[in-house]
């Protein structure tokens, strides 16, 4: 049975979702974010301006929520297959890569709208920074012996830029290839170099 606090939380989440969906629609229609007004967003979502300001400070605050949704979605895809373990060994396939492409396809309107926003902290710069922090602070990539000749940070920089570059290509090409094909393509960049990932802040359930 839902409590009042649970109902209020669900209502808040629904309102924010409708505002975000309206904003995404307008970005895709205008191919731009700067010309969109708060009144247009609230009209599209069928709310008044007062409702908007209950949830967001301004349009930039709403845009930041879209960026957060995108990055958190990819973070969830990376971590989901490996919960409750401190190490995972790969044998060709990397499950998280397939989940990333499936997630982006499921939320393609979000990612396509963010792709249209060009600035110094666009979705691709943010994704690169997120992956850098993830693989320097939370996850350590274990490499094949021949790959150890390359400095870890140089290796990591190459892998991150390659990953984001493939994602960027797919989005800008309007998702012309299926998710399985894209995950196979990106996995091929890793399969001969990456053998395992060590999770620094997770503990296995095993005794």
Buried (B, 14 or more C-beta within 10 A) or exposed (E): EEEEEEEEEEEEEEBBEBBBBBBBBBBBEEEEBEEBEBEBBBBBBEBEEEBBEEBBEEBEEBBEBBBEBBBEBBBEBBBEBBEEBBEBEBEEEBBBBBBBBBBBBEBBEBBBBBBBBEEEEBBBEBBBEBBBEBBEEBBBBBBEEEBEEEEBEEBBEEBBBEBBBBBBEBBEEEBEBEBEEBBBBBBEBBBEBBBEBBBEEBEEEEE
